[in-house]
Amino acid sequence: MTDKNDPTQFTVEGMTCGHCEASVVEEVSEIDGVTSVTADHKSGAVTVTGSGFTREQVAAAVEEAGYSLV
């Protein structure tokens, strides 16, 4: 579980466009403690800032959007 407000980077598999990015950002943004999310479909990078969330919560949100963490 994150306990500080530092950005945490994840790699997401399957994003191919801006709509994909938006879907991931929307789902991950709903996690309690997340203050910001950015996604880049070209690199697969998703950066999450906040505290009190777990990798498992991010993975579940990414899966809800239709993708998976690497």
C-alpha positions, 0 to 999 in steps of 0.5 A, spaced: 500 500 500 502 506 498 503 511 504 505 517 500 503 522 495 509 520 490 507 517 483 507 510 482 508 507 475 505 501 472 505 498 465 498 496 462 498 491 456 493 492 450 492 500 450 492 502 443 489 509 442 486 515 446 480 512 448 483 506 451 487 511 455 481 515 458 478 508 460 484 506 464 484 513 467 477 513 469 477 507 472 483 508 476 481 515 478 475 512 482 480 508 487 480 511 494 486 515 495 488 516 488 489 524 486 491 523 479 492 518 473 496 519 467 496 514 461 500 513 455 498 508 450 504 508 446 508 506 452 503 503 456 505 507 462 500 509 467 502 513 472 498 514 479 499 519 484 496 519 491 496 514 497 493 508 501 492 504 494 494 498 492 497 494 486 491 490 486 486 495 486 490 498 480 490 492 477 482 491 478 481 498 475 485 496 469 481 490 468 475 493 469 477 498 463 478 492 459 486 491 460 491 488 464 497 490 468 504 487 466 
